[in-house]
Amino acid sequence: MADFKDKPIKIAYLYEDLMNTYGDSGDVKVLRYLLAKEGYTVAVDNVSLGDPFDASHYDFVFFGGGQDFEQTVVAKDLLRHKATLANYIHAGHPMLGICGGYQLLGDYYKTASGTTIKGLGILPLHTVFKADSRMIGDTEFETKFGKVKAFENHSGRTYFDKPDELKPLGKMITGYGNNPEDGVEGLHYKNTIGSYAHGPLLRNINIAQAIAKLIVTRHQNRLSQTAVKN
């Protein structure tokens, strides 16, 4: 049997220098810690403006949150990667998008100024800024992985355009989640998770361990496929 621990697990951190609010980088740190406990080394590539990127080379993709200005800058560059990310997501490989990174997987984000930021359009959702009702504070919600406690701070309200195709990450207990009306938090599509939970989200070890298992499976499958091709 092949020893998949002799090659590093590869993580792509999209726009780490621009999209990293409220401790989002901690999500990657938690995963590195859990994977190291299992005997894996982890290589993290920070993919930023103008950098080449092929999602098929990675075992996990992380996309953190950012303010409106940063999202405007990132969104223009991000469109170069639409095809590779769409293939990765629809193939069921693990990805986590937090706040802005979650929003940009959808069709668009309408900002406070009324400007519409074009998203990747990979998933049927959109986000609208509501200046009169910022959603901030501790949050708690129930997921298939168990209960999650985190922190949210956003004025963007996210709505699913095709609710029959998308599932929320969880059902709200405390806080707002995607928006004040729907009573749900985040997104769970195949093995892609989107969430407004900062703090970071993966301090909730139940979700962190579940994602770590997905990463290991993806790592083993990717290396097996590479070996067959060679």
Secondary structure, 3 states (H helix, E strand, C coil): CCCHHHCCEEEEEECCCCCCCCCCHHHHHHHHHHHHHCCCCEEEEEECCCCCCCHHHCCEEEECCCCHHHHHHHHHHHHHHHHHHHHHHHCCCCEEEECHHHHCCCCEEECCCCCEEECCCCCCEEEEECCCCCEEEEEEEEECCEEEEEEEEECEEEEECCCCCCECCEEEEECCCCCCCCCEECEEECCEEEECCECCHHHCHHHHHHHHHHHHHHHHHHHHHHHHHC
